[in-house]
Amino acid sequence: MSTHARTALVSLLAIALLGWFLSHANLIEVWHHVQRADLTMLFVGFVFVVLTYVARTFRWQALLLPLGRVRFSTTLRATIIGFAALGLLPARAGDLLRPYIVARKEGLSAPATFATVVMERVLDLVAVLGLLAVYAWGFANPTDVPEALRRPIELSAAVGGTAAIVLFIVMWVLGTHPERIGGLVRAADRLLPQALAHKLADIATAFSRGFVAAKSPFTLLVGVLWSFPIWVFIAGETWAVTRAFDIELPFAGSFLVQVFLVIGVAVPTPGGVGSYHEAYRWAITTFFHAANDSAVAAAIVVHLVGFVPVIVAGLILMVQEGMSVHQLQEMAGEAREEEMPHTSDVRLQQPRVSSK
């Protein structure tokens, strides 16, 4: 699918989801709720957002350490630009740009750097499910979680936790046996054309080498320990902004809401527009009995507080780096080519990003 066709498709999806989100709301009442929001709690939400990106930077530094020592400033700038790109570009391009920028500035292997972002996603899964378990088995009010939904939530947490353990094992195997993985794929030349089998083997070997960080139990432990504060801060932003609208959401209750917001953000619309809003509205009205108009107003502001500051900061850093949004799209394409190579011969090109 061409870039323009993909952009048009995700734009239509975002519009459709946003239309559904607003379809049963009284927009005048929604605006009144926004006007009455508690500014102090909105500021608290903003502080949680800042803490989230600082913690993300420290975690990523820890995951990158087996590849080489990376400067905090480089990691922070790449993190902010990457997450800004998630809000500006479709297809989660920011997840490709972050490792691309760091690899260019610090002279690291692009596939290996990209693998640390994959590891982050697994660690995020562990933290989100861990906090869900804390809520479900420690703080959940039976009146908040209907019995028909309690069992599926507990089962999902158990299944997701098992999947996370399996993914850790897979990453360790990939990181410790890249040549063996390539050899196993190469053996497919008995069933596939030899040239195709060898090409697939080269891709498998290059990708497996990217999981060198998974070989270190200490690195994974540090990554896990940083992941829980990250998601407590993310949940804190949701809690603070929700409370700004006088919606009765316990702090631990935001751990449950986060599960649905993660699902909403996973929809490939820029910044989760539409899907994020509807996920929040559904969760906050279903489990915490908020009025629909109040929930719609809070969803809009929760999204703005969570996404707008990083997008603004990312745009400022892009100006400093001499980049435009169009160039960001081009870089995402280059990152896709380099971080998912077609051969095992991964070479770094000359840096295209300023090393300010």
PyMOL commands that set and color helices and strands:
alter all, ss='L'
color gray80, all
select helices_A, chain A and resi 3-22+27-35+39-64+72-88+94-106+110-139+147-176+178-190+194-209+212-215+217-243+253-266+270-272+275-288+292-321+325-339
alter helices_A, ss='H'
color red, helices_A
deselect
rebuild
show_as cartoon
